[in-house]
Amino acid sequence: MTADMRGPGERLNRAYSGVPTFLRSDYCDDIDALDADYVVIGVPYDDGSPFVGGSRFCARAVREHSLRFGGGALYDIAEDKEYLRAALAERRLVDCGDVDVAPSRGDVTMANLTRDVGRILARDAMPIVLGGDHTLTYPVVRAFSRPIHVMQLDAHLDYSEVVQGMTYVNSTSMRLIHQLGHVESLTQVGIRSMRDMKKNADDARANGGRIMTMPAIRRDGAGAVADHLPQGADVYVTIDIDAYDMSLCPGCVSAEPGGLTFEEMQAALRAISQRLNVVGFDFVEVNPPLEVGTGVTSYLGALTVAMFLGYIDDAARAVG
């Protein structure tokens, strides 16, 4: 028997081994000292989910399934192209772990999130935020100081009014974002749930929001989502797993029929990264306790985040 004499840097890195940082990136425990282009931060919070909890484990599950991408890059065989090889090799992606969560104190947790995202932005890095539930998008966008547009890929409007003091819940995020002075526009993509209220849709449109329904996407093509903003505009993107059709995401409590196929999501994210300047993004609402045994929803989440980051990095390298 001949021993496999690998060098110290030549690990097999099986999907079930290693410390589960996102894409095996370096762990940084001091945001104020980080030196990177892209920073992953988790928000294990689901107090804002009104039906079934469990999305607090989303970030952990997405990180674990990201270990399945070996080889130091994402390879798209259809394009015969690699993504993120240089960014990973040059250690331009780091994982800063999770925001400190105060159970039952959404105000405290979300203040921590806004503070930490602000610190990431102060280091000239892009925040990549893993939920948690959709409550987190408002505190993240609140951390920005420059004018930005916001694009939401989701089955639901999340445009409910704040009632009985319940600010930090997943159904109010987009209404609160729309009230921020530095948010220049809100574009909501893939909305289709019949549990949304007409009043909320009317309010979103009256406040200047754009709602791109699934029939419009099927008519115009998913790539057309980027046409709603000026070329090169600064945009923050929030992706709810339930933007996908419910057949693709059994580990999501709010899944809805009639959503995006994987190919449509891919086309939308590619168009956004190529035509707009993405300043940050989040991914939310995977609920691992509801998963089937293979963890397909968590894997789809890891793929979606890594794929979008790959498109963003590729576009940045093409420019600079």
Secondary structure as the mmCIF struct_conf table of DSSP 4:
data_model
#
loop_
_struct_conf.conf_type_id
_struct_conf.id
_struct_conf.beg_label_comp_id
_struct_conf.beg_label_asym_id
_struct_conf.beg_label_seq_id
_struct_conf.end_label_comp_id
_struct_conf.end_label_asym_id
_struct_conf.end_label_seq_id
TURN_TY1_P TURN_TY1_P1 PRO A 8 GLY A 9
TURN_TY1_P TURN_TY1_P2 ALA A 15 TYR A 16
BEND BEND1 SER A 17 GLY A 18
HELX_RH_3T_P HELX_RH_3T_P1 PHE A 22 ARG A 24
HELX_LH_PP_P HELX_LH_PP_P1 SER A 25 SER A 25
STRN STRN1 ASP A 26 TYR A 27
BEND BEND2 ASP A 29 ASP A 29
HELX_RH_3T_P HELX_RH_3T_P2 ILE A 31 ALA A 33
BEND BEND3 ASP A 37 ASP A 37
STRN STRN2 TYR A 38 GLY A 42
TURN_TY1_P TURN_TY1_P3 ASP A 47 GLY A 48
BEND BEND4 PRO A 50 PHE A 51
HELX_RH_3T_P HELX_RH_3T_P3 SER A 55 PHE A 57
HELX_RH_AL_P HELX_RH_AL_P1 CYS A 58 SER A 66
TURN_TY1_P TURN_TY1_P4 LEU A 67 ARG A 68
TURN_TY1_P TURN_TY1_P5 GLY A 71 GLY A 72
BEND BEND5 ALA A 73 ALA A 73
STRN STRN3 LEU A 74 ASP A 76
TURN_TY1_P TURN_TY1_P6 ILE A 77 ASP A 80
STRN STRN4 LYS A 81 TYR A 83
BEND BEND6 LEU A 84 LEU A 84
HELX_RH_AL_P HELX_RH_AL_P2 ARG A 85 ALA A 89
TURN_TY1_P TURN_TY1_P7 GLU A 90 ARG A 91
STRN STRN5 LEU A 93 ASP A 98
TURN_TY1_P TURN_TY1_P8 PRO A 103 SER A 104
HELX_RH_AL_P HELX_RH_AL_P3 GLY A 106 ALA A 122
TURN_TY1_P TURN_TY1_P9 ARG A 123 ASP A 124
STRN STRN6 MET A 126 LEU A 130
BEND BEND7 GLY A 132 ASP A 133
HELX_RH_3T_P HELX_RH_3T_P4 HIS A 134 LEU A 136
HELX_RH_AL_P HELX_RH_AL_P4 THR A 137 ARG A 142
TURN_TY1_P TURN_TY1_P10 ALA A 143 ALA A 143
BEND BEND8 ARG A 146 ARG A 146
STRN STRN7 ILE A 148 LEU A 153
BEND BEND9 ALA A 155 HIS A 156
HELX_LH_PP_P HELX_LH_PP_P2 SER A 160 VAL A 162
TURN_TY1_P TURN_TY1_P11 GLN A 164 GLY A 165
BEND BEND10 TYR A 168 VAL A 169
TURN_TY1_P TURN_TY1_P12 ASN A 170 SER A 171
BEND BEND11 THR A 172 THR A 172
HELX_RH_AL_P HELX_RH_AL_P5 SER A 173 HIS A 178
TURN_TY1_P TURN_TY1_P13 GLN A 179 GLN A 179
TURN_TY1_P TURN_TY1_P14 GLY A 181 HIS A 182
STRN STRN8 VAL A 183 ILE A 191
TURN_TY1_P TURN_TY1_P15 MET A 194 ARG A 195
BEND BEND12 ASP A 196 ASP A 196
HELX_RH_AL_P HELX_RH_AL_P6 LYS A 198 ALA A 206
TURN_TY1_P TURN_TY1_P16 ASN A 207 GLY A 208
STRN STRN9 ARG A 210 THR A 213
HELX_RH_AL_P HELX_RH_AL_P7 MET A 214 ASP A 220
HELX_RH_3T_P HELX_RH_3T_P5 ALA A 222 HIS A 228
BEND BEND13 LEU A 229 LEU A 229
TURN_TY1_P TURN_TY1_P17 GLN A 231 GLY A 232
STRN STRN10 ASP A 234 ASP A 240
HELX_RH_3T_P HELX_RH_3T_P6 ILE A 241 ALA A 243
STRN STRN11 TYR A 244 TYR A 244
HELX_RH_3T_P HELX_RH_3T_P7 MET A 246 LEU A 248
TURN_TY1_P TURN_TY1_P18 PRO A 250 GLY A 251
TURN_TY1_P TURN_TY1_P19 VAL A 253 SER A 254
BEND BEND14 PRO A 257 GLY A 258
STRN STRN12 LEU A 260 LEU A 260
HELX_RH_AL_P HELX_RH_AL_P8 PHE A 262 ARG A 275
BEND BEND15 LEU A 276 LEU A 276
STRN STRN13 ASN A 277 VAL A 284
HELX_RH_3T_P HELX_RH_3T_P8 PRO A 288 LEU A 290
TURN_TY1_P TURN_TY1_P20 GLY A 293 THR A 294
HELX_RH_AL_P HELX_RH_AL_P9 VAL A 296 VAL A 319
#
